[in-house]
Amino acid sequence: MRKLVSIIVPYKNESESQFSVVLSSINDQVGIEFSQVEVKLICDGGYKLKDIYIFNIFDNIKIKYYYNRQSKGPGFSR
């Protein structure tokens, strides 16, 4: 099924614990059909997440992770 909404989160040096706060906020939204939503975490040349599987606790959010080796700015990530 094709997703209707993509939430793009560009970042550079945030840790897994900081993303837990962001994803928890998205997960707690009311009135959203999560089968229509995907979240894209896009790294801009900074800290590479070591364990993205910790985000499996958010079982109703489809999370995709992208890592760019070179910093190209948040505009490129968006």
C-alpha positions as CSV (number, residue, x, y, z in Angstrom):
1,M,0.0,0.0,0.0
2,R,1.3,3.4,-0.9
3,K,1.6,5.9,2.0
4,L,-0.2,9.2,1.7
5,V,1.9,11.2,4.2
6,S,5.6,11.2,4.8
7,I,7.0,12.8,7.9
8,I,10.6,13.8,7.1
9,V,13.0,14.3,10.1
10,P,16.4,15.5,9.0
11,Y,19.1,15.3,11.7
12,K,22.8,15.5,12.1
13,N,24.0,14.6,15.7
14,E,20.9,13.5,17.6
15,S,21.0,10.2,19.5
16,E,18.6,7.3,19.7
17,S,17.2,8.6,23.0
18,Q,16.4,12.0,21.4
19,F,14.6,10.3,18.6
20,S,12.5,8.4,21.0
21,V,11.0,11.6,22.2
22,V,10.2,12.7,18.6
23,L,8.7,9.3,17.6
24,S,6.7,9.1,20.8
25,S,5.2,12.5,20.1
26,I,4.2,11.3,16.6
27,N,2.9,8.0,18.0
28,D,0.7,9.7,20.5
29,Q,-1.2,11.8,18.0
30,V,-5.0,11.2,17.9
31,G,-7.1,10.8,14.8
32,I,-4.3,9.7,12.5
33,E,-4.6,6.6,10.3
34,F,-1.1,5.3,10.8
35,S,-1.4,2.8,7.9
36,Q,-1.3,5.9,5.7
37,V,1.8,7.5,7.3
38,E,5.6,6.8,7.2
39,V,8.4,8.5,9.0
40,K,11.7,9.1,7.3
41,L,14.8,9.7,9.5
42,I,17.5,11.2,7.3
43,C,21.0,11.7,8.6
44,D,23.0,14.6,7.2
45,G,26.6,13.3,7.7
46,G,26.6,13.3,11.4
47,Y,26.0,10.7,14.1
48,K,24.9,7.4,12.5
49,L,22.3,5.6,14.5
50,K,23.8,2.3,15.7
51,D,20.6,0.4,16.6
52,I,17.5,1.5,14.7
53,Y,15.7,-1.7,15.9
54,I,15.0,0.0,19.2
55,F,12.3,2.0,17.4
56,N,10.3,-1.2,16.9
57,I,8.5,-0.3,20.1
58,F,6.5,2.1,17.9
59,D,4.8,-0.8,16.1
60,N,2.2,1.3,14.3
61,I,4.7,3.7,12.7
62,K,6.5,2.7,9.6
63,I,10.0,4.1,10.0
64,K,12.6,4.3,7.2
65,Y,16.2,5.3,7.9
66,Y,18.6,7.0,5.4
67,Y,22.2,7.9,6.1
68,N,24.2,10.4,3.9
69,R,27.9,10.2,4.5
70,Q,28.6,13.8,3.5
71,S,26.8,16.8,5.0
72,K,24.7,18.5,2.4
73,G,22.4,20.5,4.6
74,P,18.8,19.9,5.9
75,G,17.4,21.2,2.6
76,F,18.9,18.3,0.7
77,S,17.6,15.9,3.3
78,R,14.1,17.3,3.0
